[in-house]
Amino acid sequence: MNIRNKKDFGAGIMYMVFGLFFALNALNYKMGTAAKMGPGYFPFWLGALMTALGFFILLKSMSSKNTEESIGKWDWRIMIWISGSVALYGILLPTLGFLLSVIILVFISASASHEFNWKGSALNALFLVTFTYLAFVKGLNLQFPLFPAFLN
């Protein structure tokens, strides 16, 4: 077994591990059918799809046609910066509300990149606020505080 592209190999393993984790844990819930989905239906099939995708990426990494590439040094500062911005989002959500918390999340996590610019981050934040509002608040009727607590 000759692994030509170590980045693809690692990504394939990661997809397979996460996919199997979600698919196997979804088996603890009622599956239902495609017409009447239970709580385990979507996570199971999403996990199965992720596992299959990971398997194909892993196979592609061993192809002789694939470019040879190794995994570079991990930038722990960026990983901590992005993980911290997600944790900060969870902390700020109850007090600042959904809209401001998403904007702060986007700007802090984007500033971890070496290619950060304000205009791109503002457009990304606008899109993400609109999409998540429509999907979670309007589409799924989830109850999030939209605005800061001091404005209510």
HELIX and SHEET records of a PDB file:
HELIX    1   1 LYS A    6  ALA A   26  1                                  21    
HELIX    2   2 TYR A   41  SER A   61  1                                  21    
HELIX    3   3 TRP A   76  ALA A  110  1                                  35    
HELIX    4   4 TRP A  118  THR A  132  1                                  15    
HELIX    5   5 TYR A  133  GLY A  139  3                                   7    
HELIX    6   6 ALA A  149  LEU A  151  5                                   3    
END                                                                             
